[in-house]
Amino acid sequence: MTHDADRIVGLYERHARAFDKDRSRALFEKGWLDRFRALVPPGGSILDLGCGMGEPIARDFIEAGYTLTGVDSSPSMIALCEKRFPAQTWFVADMRGLALARRFDGIVAWDSFFFLTHDHQRRMFPVFEAHAAPNAALMFTSGPAHGEAMGVYQGETLYHASLDPEEYRALLMQHGFAVEAHIAEDADCGGHTVWLAQYR
């Protein structure tokens, strides 16, 4: 039986145009993006995992002078990125098996990592480490506590999962990342639970 998490790829591919229209460009994430950029050298390289159609987060990094590599499992989303930002690098790929054979000064998985099952989230930490340059920043969003939750987008089930905060801390430490900041359900960021860490 197909797990709800495995349907996410097809869901965003089917509704890529609708998502492009619906996604806010208001950049409510700006406070966290600024904290992330403070850990990335000017003009550095950023890996955006689950980049979607490249707006507003990838655009913000690009306009700030960073070199961006975006990864998304939806070909339609990546096609929009390539049209909007042809000077950057874009890949259609599943983040769970990513092996780009290069390291980045920053890695971000904003509103993408939490679509993975608990076990697949655990398996992402070696992927983060394999793509992290010395002192690389890592930022991702999760849920506030261990569990699963179901949302709806365009009439289809939208799966989310989260590990316990202490497990995230342990996994980060195990793979060489020190937590720089963490806020659960940040009221200044639309209720997002955010992790910011640095590779040591």
Backbone as CSV, one residue per row, in Angstrom:
resi,resn,N_x,N_y,N_z,CA_x,CA_y,CA_z,C_x,C_y,C_z
1,MET,0.845,-1.187,0.000,0.000,0.000,0.000,0.888,1.247,0.000
2,THR,0.545,2.222,-0.831,1.302,3.454,-0.916,1.068,4.302,0.328
3,HIS,2.161,4.746,0.939,2.050,5.593,2.121,1.657,6.999,1.686
4,ASP,0.920,7.695,2.547,0.496,9.066,2.233,1.689,9.964,1.908
5,ALA,2.821,9.719,2.555,4.014,10.530,2.296,4.504,10.350,0.868
6,ASP,4.326,9.162,0.303,4.802,8.901,-1.052,3.921,9.549,-2.115
7,ARG,2.776,10.051,-1.708,1.877,10.717,-2.661,2.183,12.202,-2.805
8,ILE,3.065,12.720,-1.956,3.368,14.146,-1.971,3.957,14.574,-3.317
9,VAL,4.869,13.757,-3.854,5.525,14.103,-5.111,4.489,14.311,-6.209
10,GLY,3.594,13.357,-6.373,2.575,13.460,-7.401,1.622,14.610,-7.160
11,LEU,1.313,14.863,-5.888,0.383,15.944,-5.546,0.936,17.285,-6.019
12,TYR,2.182,17.571,-5.705,2.742,18.867,-6.099,2.981,18.950,-7.603
13,GLU,3.240,17.839,-8.243,3.378,17.859,-9.699,2.026,18.163,-10.354
14,ARG,0.976,17.527,-9.861,-0.356,17.771,-10.427,-0.830,19.199,-10.223
15,HIS,-0.433,19.779,-9.100,-0.956,21.100,-8.734,0.121,22.185,-8.743
16,ALA,1.154,22.001,-9.553,2.263,22.952,-9.582,1.797,24.363,-9.928
17,ARG,0.936,24.501,-10.912,0.466,25.828,-11.323,-0.374,26.477,-10.215
18,ALA,-1.223,25.678,-9.592,-2.048,26.212,-8.506,-1.181,26.647,-7.343
19,PHE,-0.169,25.842,-7.015,0.718,26.196,-5.903,1.491,27.468,-6.212
20,ASP,1.946,27.597,-7.439,2.661,28.796,-7.845,1.793,30.039,-7.641
21,LYS,0.525,29.905,-7.912,-0.406,31.016,-7.715,-0.703,31.256,-6.235
22,ASP,-0.830,30.162,-5.454,-1.245,30.265,-4.056,-0.120,30.676,-3.107
23,ARG,1.118,30.328,-3.443,2.234,30.542,-2.502,2.475,32.032,-2.268
24,SER,2.403,32.429,-1.017,2.615,33.826,-0.661,4.047,34.255,-0.984
25,ARG,4.174,35.438,-1.542,5.492,36.034,-1.772,5.810,37.071,-0.704
26,ALA,5.029,37.113,0.361,5.181,38.146,1.392,6.471,38.013,2.199
27,LEU,7.129,36.870,2.096,8.400,36.604,2.772,8.294,36.785,4.286
28,PHE,7.276,36.146,4.857,7.135,36.147,6.318,8.297,35.420,6.981
29,GLU,9.062,34.670,6.196,10.214,33.920,6.703,11.469,34.784,6.872
30,LYS,11.384,36.058,6.527,12.578,36.900,6.417,13.468,36.888,7.660
31,GLY,12.864,36.925,8.861,13.682,36.920,10.075,14.597,35.719,10.156
32,TRP,14.068,34.550,9.817,14.879,33.332,9.848,15.869,33.288,8.683
33,LEU,15.462,33.775,7.513,16.383,33.807,6.380,17.579,34.707,6.705
34,ASP,17.336,35.807,7.381,18.432,36.694,7.776,19.384,36.003,8.758
35,ARG,18.832,35.250,9.699,19.675,34.522,10.658,20.496,33.450,9.952
36,PHE,19.881,32.784,8.994,20.572,31.769,8.198,21.720,32.402,7.409
37,ARG,21.431,33.519,6.736,22.448,34.175,5.903,23.616,34.691,6.733
38,ALA,23.361,35.008,7.985,24.446,35.482,8.851,25.508,34.408,9.062
39,LEU,25.163,33.157,8.814,26.108,32.043,8.972,26.725,31.602,7.647
40,VAL,26.289,32.210,6.544,26.777,31.839,5.210,27.629,32.982,4.667
41,PRO,28.830,32.702,4.174,29.680,33.795,3.673,29.043,34.498,2.481
42,PRO,29.261,35.791,2.323,28.706,36.520,1.181,29.080,35.845,-0.141
43,GLY,28.088,35.687,-1.010,28.332,35.046,-2.295,28.491,33.544,-2.223
44,GLY,28.232,32.961,-1.046,28.409,31.525,-0.870,27.377,30.696,-1.607
45,SER,27.545,29.388,-1.512,26.674,28.444,-2.217,25.603,27.919,-1.273
46,ILE,24.371,27.863,-1.770,23.242,27.389,-0.969,22.528,26.269,-1.709
47,LEU,22.225,25.204,-0.977,21.450,24.080,-1.486,20.044,24.190,-0.919
48,ASP,19.051,24.326,-1.801,17.652,24.477,-1.404,16.919,23.172,-1.702
49,LEU,16.615,22.427,-0.656,15.978,21.120,-0.796,14.462,21.266,-0.716
50,GLY,13.781,20.896,-1.779,12.350,21.132,-1.865,12.100,22.586,-2.221
51,CYS,12.779,23.049,-3.263,12.782,24.470,-3.617,11.472,24.936,-4.229
52,GLY,10.594,23.988,-4.605,9.347,24.387,-5.233,9.605,25.145,-6.515
53,MET,8.861,26.222,-6.729,8.987,26.986,-7.973,9.954,28.153,-7.825
54,GLY,10.709,28.161,-6.716,11.787,29.135,-6.562,11.414,30.463,-5.941
55,GLU,10.157,30.597,-5.542,9.729,31.850,-4.931,8.901,31.585,-3.684
56,PRO,9.131,32.372,-2.639,10.021,33.541,-2.582,11.419,33.254,-2.048
57,ILE,11.663,32.057,-1.496,12.913,31.847,-0.746,14.129,31.788,-1.652
58,ALA,14.101,30.970,-2.702,15.261,30.911,-3.589,15.525,32.280,-4.207
59,ARG,14.471,32.975,-4.615,14.645,34.320,-5.187,15.357,35.240,-4.196
60,ASP,14.987,35.162,-2.935,15.603,36.015,-1.926,17.097,35.753,-1.828
61,PHE,17.498,34.495,-1.836,18.921,34.163,-1.782,19.652,34.638,-3.045
62,ILE,19.041,34.394,-4.186,19.670,34.770,-5.456,19.864,36.279,-5.534
63,GLU,18.834,37.030,-5.165,18.932,38.482,-5.228,19.916,39.042,-4.208
64,ALA,20.213,38.257,-3.164,21.216,38.672,-2.172,22.638,38.300,-2.605
65,GLY,22.777,37.675,-3.784,24.099,37.401,-4.331,24.647,36.009,-4.099
66,TYR,23.825,35.106,-3.594,24.289,33.737,-3.364,24.126,32.891,-4.628
67,THR,24.948,31.854,-4.732,24.826,30.880,-5.812,23.908,29.768,-5.337
68,LEU,22.846,29.514,-6.072,21.831,28.592,-5.593,21.754,27.318,-6.427
69,THR,21.645,26.197,-5.731,21.319,24.912,-6.348,20.003,24.461,-5.745
70,GLY,18.993,24.309,-6.583,17.674,23.924,-6.107,17.328,22.504,-6.510
71,VAL,16.700,21.791,-5.587,16.291,20.406,-5.815,14.812,20.271,-5.483
72,ASP,14.055,19.689,-6.392,12.650,19.400,-6.125,12.262,18.161,-6.919
73,SER,11.310,17.418,-6.400,10.887,16.184,-7.061,9.866,16.429,-8.169
74,SER,9.366,17.652,-8.287,8.372,17.980,-9.307,9.031,18.582,-10.542
75,PRO,8.959,17.911,-11.692,9.518,18.488,-12.922,8.881,19.828,-13.290
76,SER,7.593,19.976,-13.042,6.925,21.235,-13.376,7.430,22.382,-12.512
77,MET,7.693,22.104,-11.236,8.246,23.130,-10.360,9.644,23.548,-10.823
78,ILE,10.464,22.573,-11.145,11.823,22.872,-11.595,11.801,23.620,-12.920
79,ALA,10.856,23.303,-13.780,10.742,24.034,-15.046,10.466,25.513,-14.800
80,LEU,9.643,25.819,-13.804,9.383,27.216,-13.453,10.650,27.889,-12.924
81,CYS,11.417,27.165,-12.105,12.685,27.702,-11.592,13.650,28.009,-12.738
82,GLU,13.764,27.087,-13.666,14.697,27.265,-14.792,14.303,28.458,-15.650
83,LYS,13.011,28.672,-15.799,12.530,29.814,-16.580,12.819,31.132,-15.866
84,ARG,12.629,31.144,-14.535,12.794,32.382,-13.775,14.246,32.706,-13.462
85,PHE,15.043,31.670,-13.218,16.419,31.887,-12.766,17.376,30.983,-13.560
86,PRO,17.535,31.240,-14.856,18.328,30.335,-15.703,19.811,30.292,-15.352
87,ALA,20.303,31.274,-14.608,21.726,31.292,-14.271,22.067,30.384,-13.095
88,GLN,21.036,29.868,-12.414,21.259,28.988,-11.264,21.162,27.525,-11.692
89,THR,21.402,26.628,-10.749,21.419,25.189,-11.044,20.206,24.525,-10.418
90,TRP,19.490,23.729,-11.224,18.245,23.104,-10.767,18.236,21.619,-11.109
91,PHE,17.751,20.813,-10.167,17.687,19.364,-10.366,16.305,18.836,-10.005
92,VAL,15.787,17.950,-10.848,14.621,17.152,-10.467,15.167,15.935,-9.748
93,ALA,14.926,15.842,-8.450,15.471,14.733,-7.666,14.712,14.606,-6.357
94,ASP,14.776,13.416,-5.787,14.216,13.133,-4.471,15.305,13.396,-3.437
95,MET,15.045,14.287,-2.511,16.077,14.639,-1.533,16.569,13.447,-0.734
96,ARG,15.727,12.426,-0.587,16.096,11.275,0.250,17.288,10.513,-0.302
97,GLY,17.501,10.556,-1.606,18.628,9.825,-2.194,19.654,10.749,-2.814
98,LEU,19.673,11.996,-2.393,20.524,12.987,-3.031,22.006,12.701,-2.795
99,ALA,22.780,12.788,-3.867,24.233,12.595,-3.781,24.872,13.443,-4.876
100,LEU,25.063,14.726,-4.598,25.557,15.655,-5.610,27.073,15.697,-5.687
101,ALA,27.750,15.011,-4.778,29.220,14.956,-4.773,29.840,16.352,-4.681
102,ARG,29.174,17.242,-3.966,29.740,18.556,-3.668,29.140,19.057,-2.364
103,ARG,29.793,20.037,-1.780,29.364,20.576,-0.493,28.998,22.046,-0.631
104,PHE,28.119,22.492,0.255,27.553,23.829,0.163,27.778,24.603,1.464
105,ASP,27.769,25.925,1.338,27.947,26.782,2.512,26.658,26.900,3.326
106,GLY,25.533,26.579,2.719,24.251,26.597,3.407,23.309,25.580,2.807
107,ILE,22.495,24.979,3.660,21.493,24.006,3.219,20.177,24.389,3.876
108,VAL,19.131,24.499,3.076,17.822,24.855,3.616,16.772,23.862,3.109
109,ALA,15.897,23.434,3.999,14.766,22.560,3.648,13.529,23.145,4.325
110,TRP,13.020,24.211,3.732,11.916,24.959,4.323,10.581,24.400,3.819
111,ASP,9.756,23.949,4.734,8.443,23.389,4.396,8.530,22.273,3.351
112,SER,9.536,21.429,3.503,9.692,20.293,2.583,10.087,19.029,3.336
113,PHE,11.057,19.146,4.218,11.555,18.023,5.010,10.441,17.374,5.824
114,PHE,9.473,18.162,6.286,8.427,17.617,7.156,7.365,16.807,6.412
115,PHE,7.498,16.685,5.093,6.614,15.794,4.337,7.108,14.344,4.375
116,LEU,8.318,14.127,4.884,8.897,12.781,4.931,8.421,12.032,6.169
117,THR,8.403,10.706,6.072,8.061,9.879,7.222,9.145,10.026,8.293
118,HIS,8.835,9.551,9.485,9.819,9.608,10.575,11.142,8.958,10.173
119,ASP,11.068,7.767,9.608,12.293,7.048,9.267,13.063,7.763,8.167
120,HIS,12.366,8.276,7.177,13.053,8.994,6.105,13.653,10.306,6.607
121,GLN,13.015,10.938,7.571,13.626,12.126,8.166,14.940,11.761,8.852
122,ARG,14.951,10.674,9.575,16.199,10.247,10.236,17.300,10.008,9.203
123,ARG,16.926,9.436,8.063,17.910,9.126,7.029,18.415,10.358,6.295
124,MET,17.748,11.494,6.485,18.192,12.715,5.818,19.419,13.331,6.466
125,PHE,19.677,13.016,7.721,20.791,13.683,8.391,22.147,13.316,7.796
126,PRO,22.387,12.077,7.368,23.616,11.809,6.618,23.666,12.556,5.287
127,VAL,22.516,12.782,4.661,22.473,13.558,3.418,22.859,15.004,3.686
128,PHE,22.322,15.574,4.757,22.724,16.931,5.145,24.239,16.998,5.339
129,GLU,24.754,16.042,6.103,26.188,16.061,6.418,27.036,15.915,5.165
130,ALA,26.615,15.053,4.255,27.395,14.797,3.038,27.478,16.017,2.129
131,HIS,26.546,16.948,2.293,26.516,18.126,1.428,26.930,19.407,2.160
132,ALA,27.421,19.281,3.388,27.776,20.445,4.194,29.273,20.737,4.126
133,ALA,29.612,21.943,3.709,30.993,22.413,3.774,31.322,22.766,5.222
134,PRO,32.594,22.933,5.562,32.936,23.358,6.927,32.176,24.632,7.311
135,ASN,31.577,24.613,8.481,30.807,25.740,9.022,29.515,26.039,8.273
136,ALA,29.055,25.090,7.472,27.820,25.300,6.718,26.630,25.497,7.653
137,ALA,25.712,26.371,7.236,24.460,26.564,7.958,23.432,25.558,7.438
138,LEU,22.601,25.061,8.346,21.498,24.163,7.995,20.229,24.700,8.644
139,MET,19.184,24.864,7.849,17.911,25.306,8.409,16.774,24.465,7.818
140,PHE,15.903,23.991,8.702,14.741,23.240,8.245,13.569,23.497,9.177
141,THR,12.387,23.193,8.678,11.168,23.305,9.483,10.659,21.917,9.820
142,SER,10.047,21.797,10.987,9.512,20.523,11.458,8.188,20.796,12.165
143,GLY,7.661,19.777,12.814,6.548,19.978,13.726,7.087,20.247,15.115
144,PRO,6.233,20.633,16.055,6.703,20.958,17.404,6.950,19.742,18.292
145,ALA,6.409,18.575,17.907,6.532,17.373,18.733,6.393,16.144,17.849
146,HIS,6.768,14.998,18.400,6.668,13.749,17.639,5.221,13.477,17.252
147,GLY,5.027,13.114,15.981,3.675,12.786,15.547,3.516,12.897,14.047
148,GLU,2.301,12.660,13.593,1.923,12.797,12.198,0.678,13.674,12.127
149,ALA,0.542,14.398,11.039,-0.634,15.256,10.860,-1.023,15.253,9.395
150,MET,-2.306,15.367,9.140,-2.812,15.377,7.777,-3.461,16.721,7.465
151,GLY,-3.002,17.345,6.409,-3.641,18.534,5.900,-4.333,18.208,4.588
152,VAL,-4.787,19.233,3.911,-5.442,19.055,2.612,-4.970,20.166,1.691
153,TYR,-4.623,19.795,0.450,-4.319,20.780,-0.577,-4.990,20.361,-1.874
154,GLN,-5.752,21.263,-2.447,-6.482,20.990,-3.678,-7.305,19.703,-3.573
155,GLY,-7.883,19.484,-2.391,-8.747,18.331,-2.177,-8.020,17.020,-1.940
156,GLU,-6.704,17.051,-1.842,-5.913,15.830,-1.632,-5.227,15.871,-0.276
157,THR,-5.026,14.683,0.295,-4.383,14.569,1.599,-2.929,15.003,1.534
158,LEU,-2.535,15.837,2.501,-1.180,16.359,2.564,-0.548,15.892,3.883
159,TYR,0.359,14.936,3.777,0.980,14.288,4.941,2.098,15.154,5.524
160,HIS,2.168,15.190,6.852,3.272,15.834,7.565,3.695,14.921,8.727
161,ALA,4.969,14.992,9.089,5.447,14.228,10.248,6.536,15.015,10.959
162,SER,6.725,14.688,12.216,7.794,15.324,12.994,8.345,14.336,14.002
163,LEU,9.625,14.458,14.256,10.254,13.731,15.342,10.149,14.573,16.615
164,ASP,10.519,13.991,17.728,10.593,14.724,18.981,11.764,15.711,18.917
165,PRO,11.631,16.892,19.492,12.735,17.855,19.455,14.062,17.303,19.966
166,GLU,14.009,16.486,20.991,15.264,15.930,21.517,15.907,14.970,20.525
167,GLU,15.080,14.289,19.722,15.670,13.416,18.701,16.319,14.245,17.605
168,TYR,15.684,15.351,17.211,16.334,16.229,16.239,17.675,16.723,16.771
169,ARG,17.705,17.132,18.028,18.966,17.613,18.611,20.033,16.521,18.582
170,ALA,19.627,15.298,18.923,20.578,14.182,18.942,21.091,13.866,17.539
171,LEU,20.197,13.886,16.546,20.606,13.598,15.171,21.533,14.685,14.634
172,LEU,21.224,15.919,14.937,22.103,17.011,14.515,23.486,16.850,15.122
173,MET,23.549,16.577,16.404,24.830,16.403,17.078,25.597,15.215,16.510
174,GLN,24.891,14.127,16.292,25.510,12.911,15.765,26.172,13.156,14.412
175,HIS,25.600,14.059,13.639,26.110,14.313,12.289,26.895,15.616,12.180
176,GLY,27.340,16.134,13.320,28.286,17.229,13.325,27.706,18.631,13.324
177,PHE,26.397,18.763,13.579,25.756,20.072,13.576,25.459,20.544,15.004
178,ALA,25.763,21.795,15.272,25.441,22.412,16.553,24.224,23.310,16.366
179,VAL,23.249,23.182,17.241,22.034,24.000,17.136,22.369,25.441,17.503
180,GLU,22.048,26.342,16.594,22.258,27.775,16.818,20.984,28.450,17.307
181,ALA,19.839,27.983,16.816,18.557,28.571,17.219,17.438,27.583,16.914
182,HIS,16.422,27.598,17.764,15.247,26.745,17.566,14.063,27.396,18.261
183,ILE,12.976,27.559,17.526,11.737,28.062,18.111,10.594,27.181,17.623
184,ALA,9.799,26.681,18.549,8.623,25.888,18.208,7.440,26.822,17.993
185,GLU,6.765,26.643,16.881,5.557,27.397,16.546,5.794,28.909,16.711
186,ASP,6.786,29.390,16.018,7.196,30.790,16.097,6.059,31.719,15.631
187,ALA,5.541,32.502,16.542,4.422,33.401,16.237,4.816,34.485,15.238
188,ASP,6.103,34.787,15.156,6.575,35.803,14.211,6.857,35.221,12.835
189,CYS,6.618,33.920,12.680,6.896,33.261,11.393,5.748,32.320,11.031
190,GLY,4.534,32.800,11.199,3.371,32.025,10.789,3.181,30.728,11.536
191,GLY,3.724,30.625,12.744,3.577,29.412,13.531,4.522,28.286,13.143
192,HIS,5.520,28.591,12.320,6.471,27.558,11.905,7.399,27.166,13.060
193,THR,7.754,25.891,13.086,8.778,25.396,14.006,10.072,25.302,13.214
194,VAL,11.088,26.037,13.633,12.291,26.221,12.828,13.534,25.777,13.595
195,TRP,14.424,25.123,12.861,15.727,24.723,13.387,16.821,25.386,12.545
196,LEU,17.804,25.965,13.217,18.970,26.531,12.556,20.209,25.959,13.236
197,ALA,21.077,25.354,12.449,22.261,24.710,13.004,23.475,25.037,12.135
198,GLN,24.660,24.741,12.665,25.884,24.971,11.919,26.780,23.742,12.001
199,TYR,27.352,23.373,10.849,28.201,22.184,10.775,29.575,22.500,11.329
200,ARG,30.012,21.703,12.308,31.294,21.937,12.956,32.366,20.980,12.469
